[in-house]
Amino acid sequence: MGMKFNMHGNVLKGTEIIYAFHLGAGGGEGEGRLTIRLLPGKVALRFEYEGWMERVSGIFFMQRWFENFGKSLEEEVRMERIKRKL
């Protein structure tokens, strides 16, 4: 059984891509930012968050989420490169 999340925000583009968001679930709320910076040969991610989920999830959850996100992103980039070569 999972918990339903409500997440909404704004995307800001410049030298970095920033997703400033509001996260709510089960009566708890929080605010955060996901900053994406494209570097030669890699993508740098910075996650900032303050709110109820800090206490609920802890560092383990965020570490696992970023690892899964990174693996998925690498696979999507690989598939896009293959698709563009065809």
Buried (B, 14 or more C-beta within 10 A) or exposed (E): EEEEEEEEBEEEEEEEBBBBBBBBBEEBEBEBBBBBEEEEEEBEEEEEBEBBBBEEEEEEEBEEEEEEBEEEEEEEEEEEEEEEEE
